């Protein structure tokens, strides 16, 4: 099975991208790679001659993550990929990630495959051989034993993350890719999952397809993304009738930054 690993990146994550490249070279040296840069311009010296490089510039409201992933998928399919493996720029692939996704795709060719993700601490810089020993999958998502798969219940589609997932080209085309109406932070992965559920595409938890999220500073709630969350949340509500990212919205509301007005969440004036 011919695999392609697809990553969207920006100059702000250059160090994480370079570390991802190092690990990919060790665990999957012959796997085709597509890298899509989302900044206004592709930073000098950031291109990797071993990868196909694309550029999807920001929209008026921020980085176009979904559109970038769609462009990567189109390029990989045109190049003959038989399995698309989407890997967030912050994530390192485990030694068995590609083999587990390929095995699962043979059994579930019409599914959206999702492997577990371990969040590394700020001090952790594991070597490739040490990755299995730091595996601690995030507790909020199913983590099955290596080699096992399970089809998600309908209520579990909300747990889908776009940090690490895989899909065949036929299933990708059935999904139609990411909705490109989202810019900046939030909602595009939940939208894809809901699209899958509506289309009858199974979400399959894939044991052993471990990825490792490299540490970077975060805030809780993510104040720097408040406007993105309101804008993308409104777009999700327009499409699906409900607001995503409810935990963040509740936290912002509790802090007095936003309020509910009818069906909408809006900023509190002068807050």
N, C-alpha and C positions, 0 to 999 in steps of 0.2 A: 504494500500500500504506500503510495507516494504522498508524504505529508508535507505541509507547509506551515511554518509558524509565523503568525502575524502579530506585529507590535506597533502600536501608535506611541509616539514619543514627542518630547519637547526638550529644548535646551535646559530647562530647569531640572530635568531628570537625567542629565547626561551621565552622571556617575553611575546611576542605577542601570542605565542602558548598557554601559560598557561592561559592568559586572554581569549583566544578563548575557551579553555576547560571549564572555569568557566561559560561562557555564554551558551555554548552548554548544560551543565548540568542543567541550569535553564530553557532553552526554549525547549529542546528536549532530556530529560533524557533517553529515551528508544531507541534513534536512534543509530544504529550501526555506529562505527567509524573506519576508517582505516587511520593511520598516517604513512607516508613514510619519512624517514630521508635520506638526500642527501649528508651529509658530508662523509669524508673518513671513519669515525667510528661513531657509535651512542654514543653520549655523555653520560657519567655516570649519572644516575638518571633522565634522560629525558623521559624515557619510561612511558607511562600511562597504568597501568594494565587493565583499562577498555576499551582500544582500541586495535585493531589488529595492530601490529607494523611491518613494513617492512624496508628494507635498500637497497637503490639504490645508490651506490657510484658515485662520479664524474667521468666524462670522462676526456680525456687529456686537454680539453679546458674549463671545468667548470661544474657546477651543471647540472644534467640531469633532468630538471623539467618535460618535456614531458614524458620521460621514467618512471619517478616516478609516475606520474598520471596514466599511462597505467598499471603499476603494482598494484596500488591501485584499479583501476577499475576491473582488473582481479580477485583480491582477493574478492572484494565485490560481484561480480557476482557469483563466486564459492560458496559464503556463502548465496546466495539466495536473494540478493537485487533486488527490483523491480524498484527502481529509484536511480540513482547515482547523488548525489549533491556534486559538486566540490567547495570547499571553500578555497581560498588562506589563508595562515597562517596569513597574516596581517588583515584578515577580521573577524568581529564579525557578527553572524547571528541575524537578527531582530526577534522579537517574532513570526512573521507570515511567515518567509521565507519558512519554510518547508511545511506549509499548502498551501501556494500559489503555490509553485512548484508542489506539489502533485495534486492540482486542475487543474493546467495547463497541467500536464502530462496526466490526464484523458481525457482532451479535445483534446490535441495535442500529442498523444503518439509517433508520428514519428518525433518530432521536437527537435531542440536544443533550450532549454529554457534559457533565460538570464534575470536576475533581475537587478534592479538599485543598484548603489553603492554610498554611501555618504562618502566623505573624511573628517575624523575628524581632527580638528586642534590639535596642539601640546598640548594644555592645556586641551583638552576634554578627560575625563575618565568616560563616562556616565554609570550609573547603568542600568541593563536590562530594568527596568520600564521606564527609561528616554530615551531610544533609539528612540522611535517614535517622541519625541519632538526635536530631533536634526537632523531629516531626511532632508537632502538637497542634492538630487541626483546630480551627476556630470552632468553639462549642455550639455556635448558633446554626451550624450547617451539618448535615449528615456526613459522617466519615466512616466508610465501610472498610473491612479488611481488604488488603490488596487482592485484586482479581475478582472481587465481587461487585455486582451492580444491583441497583434497585430503582424501579420506576417510581417517580415522585407521586405523592397524592396531589390532587388539585390544589389544596391549600398550601403546598410547599413551593409552588412556583414563585411566591414572593421571596423565597430564600435564594433565588438564583443570583449569582455574582458574575460579572463579566471579567473578573480578574484572570480566570483560567477556564476555558471551555473549548469543546471541539464539536464539529458538525461536518457531515458530508456535503459536497456541493449541491446535490439534489435537495437535501433538506434545507440548506441555506436559501436556495432559490424558492423553496416553498414558503419559508418565513418572510422572504422579501428583504432581508437584512434589517439593520437598525433604522428606526424612524429618524429622519434627518432634521426634524423640527426642534431637536434639543441642542442647545449650545451651552458650554460651561459645565458646571457640576450637576450631576444627578439625574435620575429617572430613566435614562436610556436603557439600562440593563433590565429594570423591572418591566419596561415597555416591551422589550424583546421577549421576556418570559411570558407575559400576558398574551402576546401575539402567538407564541407557541401553543399555549393552552387553548386559545380560541381556535387555532388551526388543527388541533388534535395531535400536535407533535409531542411525543413523550419527553419529559425531562428525566434523564437517567443519572443518578448519582454513581460515580465511577471510582471505586476504591483503588487506592494505590497510585492514582494520577496526581501525585502531590506536587504542589507549587509552594514557594516560600516567598512571602511578601517582605521585601527589604524595608527596614524602618525609615520613616521620615516624620518630622513633627506634624502633629495634628491638634485640633482644638475640638472640644465637645461642649456645646454644639458647634458646628463649623461656621463661625461668624463670618469668615471671609467669603463664604459661599451663600450667604443669606439671599441675596437678590437672584442668584441662579436657581436656588431651591424654590423660591416663589414663582419665578417665571417658568421653569421647567415643570414644576408641580401643576401650574395652571394648564400647561399644554397636555400633561398626562390626564388631568381632570376633564379637559375637553374631549379627549379621545376615549376615556374609559369610565368617566362619571364619578371617580373617586380621587382623593388626593394621596400621592405616595409620600414616603419619608415622614410618616406621621410622628415618629419619635422626635425628629428634629423640629418639626412644626410645633409640637407641644412644648418643647424646651424653649424655643424662641418666644412663644406666647407667654409662658410662665415668667420669662424675663422682661415682659412688657414691650417687646420689640415688634410684635405683629398681633393682629386680631382677626377674628372671623367676621366677615361681612357677607351675609347671605351664604352663597356657596363658595365664596372666595376667601383666601387668606391675603391680607394686605399689611404693609408696614403701618405702624402707629405713627401719626404725624408727630414730628419733633422728638421722636424716641431716640 
